[in-house]
Amino acid sequence: MSIRSLALLALGASILHAPAALGQDLPYQDDRSDAEALIESYYNAVNRREFARAWDYYGEKKPAADFDAFSDGYVETERVELVTGPVGEEGAAGSRFFNVPIAIRATNTDGSEQVFSGCYTARLASPQIQGVPFQPLHISDWSFSKAQEPLEDAVPAQCGDAPVPSEQKVLLRRAKELFETAYSDICGWGAGGDASQKEPEVHTISYHATYDGPEEPARQAHLFRFFCGMGAYNESHVYYISTELDGLRQLQFAEPDLQIRRENDDDSESPVEDVRIVGYTVEDQLVNSFYSPEEHTISSHSKWRGVGDASSSGLWLFRDGSFTLVRYEVDATYDGEINPQTVLDYYTAP
């Protein structure tokens, strides 16, 4: 089942479950960036009673003889709920075809409900060879039948013979969308960076949660590490993780808030008298960070200046589907030597 569709279902009271009278208050969605978004946009138009927009998502083949017949078909429909499955893709003669498994639950104005399942096919002719007028991604075919199963169980496993992308590929695409939306104006490929760094590093983590029974199968988490930026001696990364329980989300990293006292507080190179933790903060990026598949840890090492004699380092351990801060070191002395002090350690055995 689509993560995006599950998210829409979770927001059902405001998006998919709203009565027709409130249709205009639903968030507007008009997205043809992929086939799943296209189908979601279609039903968004239906639920908002914007039937001209819904009609326009179809290509030459239409679902009714004319627009009036199409819109009349929804007169007694109060709302439509949608769940999608894995999208298959294939190419032919300069076009890409996308097969979208779907299930819908239509609620009528009299309160009656009916579940349907089936497939939509979306088509996109190669944008490079199209002329005017341009034809965007559109619905080109469909087939449905009544379903006896509940909505979430009625989605076909696959539509057509086109290969279905793996779960990791689907998650990777979603992670890229989230990263680009949140960081396109923040992250860059600065000094030493290149376009290849736009592709994230991907890891699959097999694990058992502490609350799992001995016979339960291993769970899987998918970790995505995105390059964000690079300076003279530091580079930063952003992480996303997907688990069965929490879905796809960005990782935030706990770090101690340090109070550093020096013999002369006005001189950053003055000898350090004391380093203490006065609280904690959360960071959305890590500096000079790496994931270790062997240790299931993410480590970071932030240089305060190029020679590396002043720095801070953290270690986050994966457990129960997330990463927890377990060790933190700081070298606050600008003395030409690398001599970090451990200020937090839940990782090293006593």
Secondary structure, DSSP 8 states (H G I E B T S, - for coil): --HHHHHHHHTTTTTTS--GGGGGGS------SSHHHHHHHHHHHHHTT-HHHHHHTB-SS-SSSSHHHHHHTTTTEEEEEEEE---EEEEETTEEEEEEEEEEEEEETTS-EEEEEEEEEEEEE-TTT--SS---SEEEEEEEEE--S-GGG-S-S--SSS----HHHHHHHHHHHHHHHHHTTT----TT--GGGGS-EEEEEEE--TT--TTS--EEEEEEEEEEEE-SS-EEEEEEEEETTTEEEE--EEEEEEEEEESSTT-TTS-EEEEEEEEEEEES-EES-EEETTTTEEEEEEESSTT-SSEEEEEEEEETTEEEEEEEEEE---SSS---EEEEESSS--
